[in-house]
Amino acid sequence: MNAKYFSALQPFYRASAMREVDRQTYTALGISEYALMCRAGEAGFRVLTSQWPDARRIIVFCGTGNNGGDGWVIARLAQDAGYDCRVALVGDPARISGPARMAHDAWCDITSVALLNAEDLSADELEIDAFDIMVDALTGIGFSGPAREALGDLIAVINASTAPVLSLDVPSGVDANTGSVIGAAVHATTTVTFIANKPGLLTGAALNHVGRLVLADLGAPHTVIESVPADGYRISAHAAGGLAARSTSSHKGHFGHVLVVGGNRGMGGAALLAAGAALRSGAGLVSLATRSEHVTAALIRHPELMITGLDDAAALPALCDGKSVIVIGPGLGQDEWAQQCLRHAVTAGMPLVCDADALNMIAENEGVMPRETPLIVTPHPGEASRLAGVPTGEIESDRVGWATALAERYAGVVVLKGAGTVIASPDKDDQPHICAGGNPGMATGGMGDVLAGLIGALVAQGLSHMEASTFGVATHARAGDLAWERHGVGLTAADVAESLGVALSHMAPSA
């Protein structure tokens, strides 16, 4: 997918690529590495003073690397501005070198305040609760964990304080590449990250530590960002693009026909949510194949649906004729009827969106899914663990990596749901995407069913699998935010489905 297909995309880089971005940035700007470090410190100080204008007492925790150098710059600026500022060092001061040493020496030149040794002093001796703001400049992007004992103890002290925390680039203890947290990690109030995003700040456990995320580009030229291949893209819930504007002469036949298959006995609601979401997402026609016992309730809820009572799975192939895409899995179950439905859907040879129980059956029998089948799978972490054959915790330790691995394994687009949903493609030209939208109120049953129906509707309207998945996740997040404004914590999947049309209307059509 062309990254320019959507607006509001921001590239992200793993640590190795980020170092090259840094190098090219100060080279392109014609400045030294130290001068770029000063820009980072200045950006961090601006965030500090704007977010906490009444703060007067600051403590900066510095490591011995370049992240610590950013902290020394903030300390110098704070001292110059008349703040009561203390610096606490973790590590051997003899290890400070390069631009970090220059930043350290510049701070030393303007202050007579003694440097604190954070490893030798207790929390009481540091008087940590006396400070208005704590600045975390301990580890930066090179950290891969777990934190050594002294650092872990200090992080625990920082987290126990009631003072807000500003983390520079990455909260210490968070892996910038994966978002994993092994052991202790700083709980930042705000994280200001420099030049470009890092994937580990956008998904998984890291989201419990990042707080408010601020991107400071430090004046990096667009030519630099464009010249270093991104490892993926961050997409917001306010993305623009996706669906083209509809002509005044259009009709339902122009917008595809979605078939939703699911709703086994006692589970009719999931399939109905998916079908209703497809309706609200602009599909021209939506059919629902479900157990006969659910037909009446479904018609009452959505008379616009074309509903077939499917008690004999052998009747499914005929229902597949003329459809644009099949969404299968919501409320499907895993009994013989469900297995037959999946086999018939797979052999229909049309685009397939697989969710819920369809994923569990594929995990049990990977051979049921031929690699030539045009496929989108939408697992939550537990379903992803079954598809990959690894513990859920391993999936969560590297969400981007595992989404990419699953996309390659199943030759289809993977939508790994959760905080910071990841979209990955088997096409090497399509970098992974991470969605930054949504809210905690969406952590409730049925949200995945709505997303599956939405993605199916976008495929039916002509978007590629990667486009439909990426734009679908962004739209789902936007609809969730709209529903949150009305319902708060008690919002339901149906509330989000009802908001899909408005969310799509807020997304400016692509040119």
C-alpha positions, -999 to 999 in steps of 0.1 A, spaced: 0 0 0 12 34 -8 18 53 24 4 84 8 -29 68 2 -40 81 36 -32 113 53 -23 115 90 4 88 86 36 92 106 66 69 99 81 49 128 116 35 131 133 8 151 163 18 171 189 9 144 171 29 117 165 57 141 203 61 146 206 66 109 178 91 109 196 110 136 229 109 117 213 121 85 194 148 103 224 166 118 243 161 86 214 176 65 211 205 89 248 212 89 251 210 127 270 187 151 256 158 170 258 178 201 238 206 186 211 181 177 212 169 213 207 205 224 176 207 202 162 176 218 168 191 253 153 224 243 122 206 229 118 186 261 122 218 282 95 235 261 71 206 268 79 208 305 73 245 309 41 245 288 26 215 305 36 224 340 39 262 341 37 265 379 65 240 386 96 254 402 116 224 416 129 198 391 149 167 394 165 152 363 176 116 363 204 110 338 220 79 325 255 78 311 245 77 274 230 101 249 196 100 266 213 113 297 228 140 275 193 152 266 187 154 304 218 175 310 206 200 284 173 203 302 191 207 336 212 235 321 182 253 306 163 250 339 192 263 359 195 293 335 158 300 338 159 302 376 144 268 384 156 249 415 170 220 396 189 189 408 205 162 387 208 126 398 232 103 379 228 65 374 260 49 364 297 56 364 304 92 354 336 81 337 314 64 310 299 97 299 314 105 265 308 122 232 280 147 229 267 136 263 300 146 279 297 180 262 262 184 276 274 173 311 303 197 310 280 226 298 258 220 329 288 219 352 300 252 338 270 271 350 261 255 383 277 249 417 249 225 426 263 191 435 256 161 413 236 134 431 245 98 429 211 81 425 225 46 431 240 55 465 211 76 479 178 64 492 144 78 482 144 99 515 179 112 508 170 121 473 140 140 488 121 129 456 87 140 469 99 176 473 101 181 435 73 193 413 86 175 382 108 145 375 126 142 342 135 106 331 166 106 309 180 73 320 181 48 291 166 60 257 162 39 226 190 15 232 174 -2 262 163 -39 257 158 -49 294 155 -61 320 168 -32 340 198 -39 362 190 -39 399 201 -4 408 182 11 378 151 -10 386 152 2 422 153 38 411 125 33 386 104 19 415 111 50 435 102 73 406 69 54 401 61 56 438 62 94 438 31 115 432 51 140 411 45 139 373 72 124 351 85 137 317 103 109 299 127 119 271 124 99 239 113 66 256 102 58 291 131 40 308 125 3 309 104 2 277 118 -15 247 116 11 219 115 -16 192 87 -38 206 69 -20 234 77 -49 258 83 -42 294 105 -67 312 107 -58 349 106 -22 360 97 7 336 89 43 343 53 54 343 56 87 324 29 114 326 42 126 292 68 113 268 84 136 243 100 116 215 124 130 190 124 134 152 102 103 146 80 77 163 93 44 176 71 13 173 75 4 210 58 36 220 26 29 200 14 -6 210 12 -32 237 23 -29 274 42 3 266 10 22 264 6 19 302 39 38 305 41 63 277 13 87 290 7 116 267 30 112 236 45 143 220 65 141 188 92 168 185 107 167 150 137 189 159 135 205 125 144 173 107 140 179 69 113 158 51 141 147 28 157 128 57 125 111 67 118 101 31 153 88 25 155 64 54 130 35 48 104 35 76 98 3 96 61 11 95 35 39 99 14 53 127 -22 60 117 -46 81 137 -83 78 142 -86 110 122 -70 96 90 -83 108 57 -87 88 26 -100 53 20 -133 56 2 -138 78 -28 -167 103 -29 -199 87 -43 -213 100 -75 -249 113 -76 -258 85 -101 -244 56 -81 -266 27 -69 -263 -2 -45 -246 -24 -71 -216 -1 -71 -208 -8 -35 -205 -45 -33 -223 -73 -15 -211 -86 18 -220 -121 31 -216 -127 68 -216 -163 80 -219 -171 116 -243 -171 145 -244 -207 157 -270 -218 182 -271 -194 211 -246 -170 195 -266 -151 170 -257 -116 183 -221 -117 171 -230 -124 134 -257 -97 136 -233 -71 149 -209 -79 120 -237 -77 95 -251 -45 110 -216 -29 109 -213 -38 72 -246 -20 66 -234 11 85 -201 10 66 -216 16 32 -218 -18 16 -245 -18 -11 -260 -51 0 -254 -73 31 -265 -109 34 -265 -129 66 -263 -167 68 -271 -179 103 -290 -205 122 -327 -204 116 -335 -196 152 -319 -162 148 -336 -150 117 -367 -133 133 -346 -114 158 -322 -103 131 -350 -90 108 -364 -70 137 -331 -55 144 -321 -49 107 -348 -54 81 -323 -42 55 -304 -75 58 -310 -104 34 -311 -132 59 -310 -170 53 -316 -196 79 -287 -219 73 -291 -251 92 -275 -272 65 -240 -259 57 -242 -276 23 -265 -248 12 -237 -222 17 -220 -225 -17 -251 -213 -35 -253 -183 -11 -217 -173 -20 -225 -167 -57 -224 -131 -66 -210 -119 -34 -180 -95 -31 -165 -108 1 -173 -133 29 -170 -124 66 -169 -156 86 -164 -164 123 -185 -142 145 -205 -165 167 -197 -194 144 -187 -220 170 -165 -249 162 -189 -278 158 -194 -298 126 -218 -272 111 -192 -245 117 -164 -266 102 -184 -273 71 -193 -236 68 -156 -227 69 -147 -253 43 -174 -241 19 -164 -204 24 -128 -212 17 -135 -230 -15 -158 -202 -28 -125 -185 -39 -135 -150 -30 -120 -125 -5 -124 -138 30 -124 -119 64 -118 -145 91 -126 -136 128 -132 -153 161 -140 -191 158 -129 -192 122 -94 -183 134 -96 -210 161 -105 -236 135 -77 -225 112 -53 -227 141 -64 -263 147 -61 -272 110 -38 -248 91 -43 -268 59 -79 -258 57 -68 -224 44 -51 -226 9 -25 -199 5 -41 -187 -27 -73 -177 -8 -74 -138 -6 -74 -135 32 -77 -110 61 -75 -124 96 -84 -103 127 -71 -120 158 -70 -107 193 -38 -117 212 -52 -150 224 -63 -160 189 -30 -149 175 -12 -171 200 -31 -201 188 -24 -192 151 13 -189 159 15 -218 183 32 -196 210 20 -182 244 0 -151 244 27 -133 264 52 -139 235 27 -123 211 24 -93 233 62 -90 237 65 -80 200 32 -73 185 45 -58 152 70 -87 148 43 -114 154 17 -97 132 42 -96 104 52 -133 110 15 -143 109 9 -124 77 37 -143 60 26 -176 75 -10 -173 63 -3 -152 32 -29 -127 42 -33 -94 60 -33 -96 97 -51 -72 120 -37 -79 155 -63 -62 178 -56 -46 211 -42 -14 225 -23 -1 194 -38 -24 168 -12 -36 143 -20 -42 106 6 -63 87 7 -75 51 25 -104 35 35 -80 7 71 -68 15 62 -34 -1 35 -28 26 50 -18 59 31 -25 91 7 1 105 -2 8 141 -34 26 149 -31 52 176 -69 58 182 -96 42 202 -103 43 240 -105 19 270 -143 18 267 -139 -3 236 -127 -32 258 -160 -50 257 -176 -79 239 -186 -76 202 -161 -49 192 -142 -74 170 -174 -85 153 -181 -49 144 -145 -44 130 -148 -76 109 -180 -64 93 -166 -29 87 -135 -43 70 -156 -66 49 -177 -37 37 -146 -17 27 -133 -47 7 -167 -49 -10 -164 -12 -19 -131 -18 -37 -103 -12 -13 -74 -36 -13 -70 -59 17 -43 -37 33 -62 -5 26 -95 -19 39 -78 -32 71 -59 0 78 -87 24 70 -111 0 88 -91 0 120 -89 38 119 -126 42 112 -134 17 140 -113 38 164 -130 70 153 -164 55 158 -154 42 192 -143 77 202 -176 92 190 -195 66 209 -174 73 240 -184 109 239 -220 99 242 -219 68 264 -186 68 283 -176 36 300 -209 19 293 -206 20 255 -214 -12 236 -203 -27 204 -237 -18 189 -230 19 199 -198 18 179 -216 2 150 -242 29 150 -214 55 149 -196 40 118 -215 61 93 -207 93 110 -171 83 115 -168 76 77 -183 109 69 -156 126 90 -129 109 70 -123 131 40 -127 111 8 -95 105 -12 -89 125 -44 
